Amino acid sequence: MSDVSEKSPSTVEEPVQAGPVKGARTPSGLRLDIRLTILMGVLVALCVVGYALNPESFLGESNISIMLRLAAAIGVVSVGMTFVIISGGIDLSVGSMVALASVWMTTLATQSYGPFVMVICALAVGLGAGLINGVLIAYGKVVPFIATLAMYASARGLAERLSERQTQGVSEQGFLEFFRGDFLGISMLIWMLALVFAVGWVLLNRTTFGRRTFAVGGNAEAARLAGINVRWHTAMVYGIAGLCCGIAAIMVVARTTSGSSTNGMFYELDAIAAVVIGGTLLSGGRGTLIGTLIGVLIFTVVNSIFTQNSLDTATQNIAKGVIIVAAVLLQAASARTRKSART
């Protein structure tokens, strides 16, 4: 199947030219490979820098495991954010939804029903909040920026009210034993990231839902005229983002053994940054989950380098901001190049 992540909806529907060479690569496919190769090169270069600065610990098994476990939750959130941005939207509320889900699943009332109910509660809260965003945007015609900004404030506020601004410890040992455990020597958090990424990749690249996501982001009106229920699809995309936040909340609670209204702080910045770095257009219609995953790993390595060299959080955030701006500028330059080539 052709890689729809690098083509506009109109391009996907065009007939294939007669006489193609079997196995030939399309220019868009080559652009995708080049971009991913560059991203991998950046990731490797950062690993080399980290090793040079801390040769005894940076590439050690312990530090690699820590980096992957820290990347797991934001990686899951970034999967949902990739769907949203490809569809032409934006979600500023992902961090607050993680906080709300983590608080709700760790109340004494919820924990009294056992780990299964805790998990279901987190997933339900995340999915419900995401669908509220989607309904407001798709059916209420509220601008995504405003709708998700409202959810950003209200979900965080509700989390503070429920927890009374107190950290809620996890007393359910069955939950901790499972989600803090290992399988085949690999942390369950890493397995969860791998599973969410695999399901997301199949949904985006091998299903009708994924093709319609690209179509809606590329040209919503053309997608509507082609018979796609754009409003329903938009609501479902935000629902997926919310569900990913519910999964991330489970991972955060497992890693920190607590639920708090401060969980998920700045996750929206990290997720958007990873998605943009990975090559997904902020204007929608094109993107790739593989690039997003590499983007998450790049920021995780950067954070590890800064932490191991005792650089404060403010410096890390400045670096993230610079990287985001650089990625957007590269996207704009690439778009101008493609436009010039077409004309």
Beta strands, then each sheet from edge to edge (+ up, - down):
strand 1: 168-169
strand 2: 182-183
strand 3: 186-187
strand 4: 258-259
sheet 1: 1+ 4-
sheet 2: 2+ 3-
end
